[in-house]
Amino acid sequence: MDLGGWLRRLGLEQYEATFRENEISEKVLPNLTAEDLKDLGVGLVGHRRMLLDGIPALRAPASDKAANDSAERRQVTVMFSDLVGSTALSTRMDPDQGKSEAARDLLAPVYGWFTEGFDTVDLKEAKALLNELQD
């Protein structure tokens, strides 16, 4: 298990050194209590809660994690498709140069998040729209 990666995903990477210094491993982590976290120096209640809430996800079987990853990817794809569609409609119905630039500025970074799936319809449409907005 990548303890540092888990803490970064929670936005709590500042505790990585403390966890390592105290030999908090994947075997110890599931048994941590709020008191243990206080002893480790996790002073903020919100941080303790985030850590305690994040622990069960580590225990989920790999198939559950894969299903969650797949569901998250689908959700991002749906949101991206909505963004592409609304951007396309707004720029094609009112081709004002400022709106085209704003649409490009909104769409380009989101398109840049993707590292795979460039052969899907949504990403092909997004790329075509970005090319169109470039002109």
DACORQUI-V192468 format. One record per backbone hydrogen bond with DSSP energy under -0.5 kcal/mol. NH is the residue of the N-H (numbers start at 1). CO is the residue of the C=O. E is the energy in kcal/mol with one decimal. If there is no record, write none. Layout:
BEGIN
nh & co & e
NH & CO & E
NH & CO & E
END
This chain:
BEGIN
nh & co & e
3 & 1 & -1.1
6 & 2 & -2.3
7 & 3 & -2.5
8 & 4 & -2.4
9 & 5 & -2.4
10 & 6 & -1.5
11 & 7 & -0.6
11 & 8 & -1.0
12 & 7 & -3.2
15 & 12 & -1.9
16 & 13 & -1.8
19 & 15 & -2.5
20 & 16 & -2.4
21 & 17 & -3.0
22 & 18 & -1.7
23 & 20 & -1.7
24 & 19 & -3.0
25 & 23 & -0.9
29 & 25 & -3.1
30 & 26 & -0.6
31 & 28 & -1.9
32 & 29 & -1.7
37 & 33 & -2.2
38 & 34 & -2.1
39 & 35 & -2.4
40 & 36 & -1.7
41 & 38 & -1.5
42 & 37 & -2.7
43 & 41 & -1.6
48 & 44 & -2.2
49 & 45 & -2.7
50 & 46 & -2.4
51 & 47 & -2.3
52 & 48 & -2.8
53 & 49 & -2.8
54 & 50 & -1.6
55 & 51 & -1.2
56 & 52 & -0.6
58 & 54 & -0.7
58 & 55 & -1.4
59 & 55 & -0.8
59 & 56 & -0.8
60 & 56 & -0.7
64 & 61 & -0.7
65 & 61 & -2.1
66 & 62 & -2.7
67 & 63 & -2.2
68 & 64 & -2.7
69 & 65 & -2.8
70 & 66 & -2.6
71 & 67 & -2.6
72 & 68 & -2.6
73 & 69 & -2.5
74 & 70 & -2.5
75 & 71 & -2.4
76 & 72 & -2.5
77 & 73 & -2.5
78 & 74 & -2.6
79 & 75 & -2.5
80 & 76 & -2.7
81 & 77 & -2.7
82 & 78 & -2.4
83 & 79 & -2.3
84 & 80 & -3.0
85 & 81 & -2.8
86 & 82 & -2.8
87 & 83 & -2.4
88 & 84 & -2.8
89 & 85 & -2.4
90 & 86 & -2.3
91 & 87 & -2.2
92 & 88 & -2.2
93 & 89 & -2.2
94 & 90 & -1.3
96 & 94 & -0.8
100 & 96 & -2.1
101 & 97 & -2.3
102 & 98 & -2.3
103 & 99 & -2.7
104 & 100 & -2.5
105 & 101 & -2.7
106 & 102 & -1.6
107 & 103 & -2.8
108 & 104 & -2.8
109 & 105 & -0.5
110 & 106 & -0.8
111 & 107 & -2.6
112 & 108 & -2.0
113 & 109 & -0.7
113 & 110 & -1.1
114 & 110 & -0.5
114 & 111 & -1.1
120 & 117 & -2.1
124 & 120 & -2.3
125 & 121 & -2.8
126 & 122 & -2.4
127 & 123 & -2.4
128 & 124 & -2.4
129 & 125 & -2.6
130 & 126 & -2.7
131 & 127 & -2.5
132 & 128 & -2.3
133 & 129 & -2.6
134 & 130 & -1.3
135 & 131 & -0.9
135 & 132 & -0.6
END
